[in-house]
């Protein structure tokens, strides 16, 4: 019963914190900032577009596509999974698992990894979509599975990290973190390297875990649990950490943006920025969409503020991505906002569709890949 109450409260909190489903109608509602006028400097070119089932839907999800070699893979919330040629959009195969899918699609080494609402991790062949193996992990996996040559690593909504053998699905190890009573719905996406998994938890800690046996190497507090109420003390890390030039960057909700030495957990710098999204990098900067939907660019070496874009307040922004000389975020009205990496000015805008975009976008070979809530998968260039 406590788990049910916790999940229900978490869902309500996400709706209240992000405004999901509360736009329009009443005077006291938080409304997205109006679209600002600007001089268009770049043109968005549609390379191709395809449909993926009925889409992830508007409910909370992290249905991010995944790229492996020359293919991109995406799924809808009902279990329809498709593989496409990432340059042409030609559909290679479609598999209908006929069960709800809740986590994003992970792909690598010829495999496609998904997770079901019932708590199974499912591996498909990247060649034809056939099922290779299925392993029950006991709880929902709301974030994208991560792969390396040996392991598939998933983070459960309960806070547990589970590592499976990539080829067989057999359990390798688990790591449990103590979870607070109240959390944001969902979990962070682990960062998997060859030797170490870096994972953020709802207790505000980032933990380095050995891939050999699941033992903790070090932990570092990112978000500080302060305040009188459980709501005020929420300190989740829901964004995926980022490594740049042997420095680990991570941001937490009601917490900080940290630069950390990944070998010994030493904090190199810290800035008071709260976000439940991931990070992007480019032009020597770290980009973050804060919880008030202001986009910040900080110097990766010094943490100095390079610029802040304030024209997207309350538009429920996605994790930023960088494309050519621009940084781009998507919003819940389906718009993509392209800003100059130099000074943050708007250079282009494009609407995918009116359903909105919640999952992370991907960039490969100067092509931006976006999956809308209605299942429209698009490949875009910025000219």
N, C-alpha and C positions, 0 to 999 in steps of 0.2 A: 504493500500500500504506500509506504514511504517513497518507493521508487516512482510509482505512478504520480503521486503528488509533485515530486521533484520535477518530473518530465513536463507535467502540465504547467507548473509555474514557470519553468524555463521557456516553454513555448510562448506564454503570455508576455514574458519579459522581452523576448526577442521582438515580438510584435510592437511592444511599447517603445523599445529602445530604437528600433529602426523605422517605425511608422508603417510597417508592412501591412497593407490592407486598410490603412486609415487615412489615405489621401482623399480629399474632396468631401464635401457635404457639410460639415459642421464648422462653425466659426473658430472654435477653440482647438481645432486640429492643427498639427504641425504640417505645413505645406512645403513642398519642394520649392527651392528658389526658381524664379522664372528664368527661362533661357535668355541669356544675354546676347545682344547684337555684337558682332565683331566682323572684321574684314577677313574673309576666307583666304588663306595663303596656300593651302594644300588641298588636293582633291582625293576623295576616297574612291577607289576602283574595286568593284566586285569581281573577284577572280572566278568564284563559283559559289553556288548555294545548293543545299540539299536538306531534306527533311528526315529527322530522326524520330520515328514513332509519333507519339502525341506530346513529346517534350517532357522536361523535368517537372513542369507545373510551377505555380506560384508559392507553394508551401516551402518551408525551409529546406534547403538542399545544398549539396556541394557537388552537383553533377557536372564536373569538369571533364572535357574531352582529354584524350591523351595521344601523343604521337610516338610512334616507333618506326624508325627508318622512313620509308616512303608512304606510310599509311597513318591516317588519323582515325581514332575510334571514339564513338560516343554512344550514349544510352538514354532511354527515357525512363520515367519512374515506374512503368508497368513491366519492364523486363525486355524491351526491344533494344538490341545492341546491333550496331552496324559498323563496318569498316569501309573506309573510303581511300582512294588515291588522294594524297594530300595536295598534289599539284593540279589535278584535273577535276576532282570531285566525283570521279566515277565510283559507283558503289561496288565494292568487291564481294560483300556478303552481308546478310542480315540473319541474326539468330534471335528467336523469341523464347526467352526463358520462362515466360508465363508465370512470373512471380514478381512482386514489387522489388525494385532496386532502390537503395537509399544512398549508397556512397557513390563517389565519382568513379570514373574508369581509370585504372592504372594500366600501363602497357610498357613492355620492354622484353627483349630477348625472345621475340616471337610469341609472347603470351599477352593476353588481355585479362585483367583481374577486376572482378566486380564483387559487390557485397549485397546480400539480400536483406530485406527487412526482418526476416526470421533469424538472422545471425549466422548465415553461411557466407564463406568466402569462396568464390567460384572462379576457376581459371579456364579460359577459352583459348583455342588456337588462334593466333593472329592471321593464319593463312585462310581458314575457312569458317571460323566461329564455332567449331565443335568443342564440346565440353571435355577438358582434360582431367580435372579433378575438382572435388568439392569438399570443404572442411568446415565443420561447425565450430564457431568460436564463442558462442554463448551470449552474444549481445550485438546490438547494431554497430555498424561501422559507418559513421556519417561523413568521413573524409576519404579522399583518394588514397588507394593502396600504393605503396612505394616498393620498387623492385631494385635489386642488384643481381649479380650473377648467381648468388646462392639463395637469397632470401626474398620472401614477400613479407613486408611489415605493414601491419594495420593498427590503428588506434581505435579502441572501442569507445562507445559513448559512456561507458562506466569508468573510463580512465585507464584501462589496462592496455598495454602494448603487447601485441602477439606477433611473433616471428614464425613463419612457416617455411618449409623447404620449397623452393621455387618449382622444382620439377615434380614433386610428389604431393605437396600440400601437407606433409607430416609436420606436427608441432616441433619446433626447435626450442623455443623458450618463451616465457612471458615475463612481463614487468608490471607490477601494480603500484599505482600512486594513490595516496590518500586524497579523496575527493571531498570538497566542502558540501554543505547541505544544499546550497543554491548555486547554479551555474547557468551560463548561456547554453542554449540548445546547440549541440554539436561539439566537435573537438577540433584541435589543431591537426594539421597534416604533418606527420614526421618528416624530417630531412634525413634521408638514408644515404650514407657514404659507404665506401668499401669496408670500413672497419667499425664505424660508429653510427648509431642512430641518435639524432638530436630531436627531442620531443618536448613540447610545451604542454602544461597541464592546467586544469581549472583551479589549482591551488596557487597559481601565479609563479610556478617554478619551471625553469628550463633544465632538463636533465640529459646528460650524455650517457648512453647505454652501450656497452660492448656488444658487437654483433656476434661475437664468439659464444657467449654464454648468457647474455641478458643481464649482466651485473652492471650496477651503476658505477660510472667512472667519476663523475662530478655532478653537482647541482648548483644552480644560480637562481636567486630570486629576481624575477623581472617585474612583477606587479606586487605592490604592497597591500595587504588586506587591512584597510583602515575604515573606521566609521562605526557607528553604533548598531546599525541594522545589517542583516545578511545581504540586503541589496547593495548597501554602501560598501560592503566588504568583498563584493564579487571581483575576482582578479584573474579571469580566464586568459589563457594564451591560445587563441584560435587561429592565428595566422601562421603560415609555414615559415620557418627560419630561412635565412639566406646566407650563403657564404660567398665572399668576394675578397680576393687577394689574401687568403688565409685569415680572414676576419669573419666572425659569425655575427649576424645581425638578427635581432628578434624584437618584436613589439607585443605588448600586452594590453588587454582591456583594463581601463582604470589603472594603468601602469606607466611603463616607460619604454622608450626605444633605446635599446642597448647595442653597443658594439663590444664583442667579447672575444678574447683569445680562446679559440676552440680547444687548445691543448691543455690549458690549466684553469679555465673559467674566469680569468682575470677580466674585470670590466675596464675597457679602454676609454669609453665615454658613455654618457647617458643623457637623454633628453626626455622631459615630461610630455609625452604624447600618448594618448589612449587610442587604440585601434583593435578591432577584432578581425581585421583583414591581413593579408600577406604584404610583402614588400617587393619592390622592383628596383633595379639599378641601371644606371647609364650616365655617361658624361661625368663620371666620378662622383655621382650623387646617389643617395638612397631616397626612394620615393615611397610615401605612405599616405593613404587616405584615412584621416582621423575619424573618430566616431561622430564628429559634427560635420563630416563630409567636406572638410577643407583638405586640399591636397598640398602636402609639404615636400619640398626638396631640401635635403640636408647634405652637406659635404661629407662624404663617406669617411674621410680621414680625420676631420676635426669636429664634426657635428654642427658646424656653423650653418645657420639658415641661409639657403641660396635664394629661395622664393617661396611664397605661399599663395595658392589660388583660392579665393574666397567666394567665387561665383557659382559654386555647386552645392551650397548648404542644403542639407536635408533631402538630397536626391538619392540616398541609399546607394552609395558608390561601391563598385567592385574593387578587388585588388588591382592596383595599377599594373600596366605592362608598358614596355618601351618598344617603339617601332620607328626605325630610322632616327630622325632627330626629335621625335615627339614622345611624350608619355601619354598614355590613353587610359581612361577609366570608363566603365559602363554604368548606367543607372537603371532604376526600376521602371522607367518609362521607355526603356529600350534604346536610349541615345548613347552613342559613343562620343566622348569629349576628348579631343586631341589638343594637347598643350605643348608648347615649346619646352624642350628640356633646358634651354638657356635661361629663360625668364618666366616661364609659366603662362604666357599669354595664349589665348585660344587661337589655334591655326586651322582647325577643321571640326566639323560635326557630322555625324551620320546616324540615322535611325535604323536599327536592325528590324525591329517590329515593335508593336505596342505592348507585347507581353512582358517586356523587361528582360534584364540579364542579371543573374545572381552568381553563377559560377565563375571561376577564374577563366581568363582568356589565355591563349597560347600564342607565342611568336616563334616562327621558324623560317629562316631564309627570307627575311623581310616580308613575311606574310602573317597577318593577324587572323587567328581562328577564334570565332565567337559562337557560342551555343545559347540561343534565347530560351526563355522559359517555355515557349510554345514548340520548341524542338527544331527551330531553324538554325542549321549549322552553316556558317558563312566563312569564306576565305576572302580577306580584304588586303589591298595594298594602299599605301599612302604615297601619292605622287605630288 
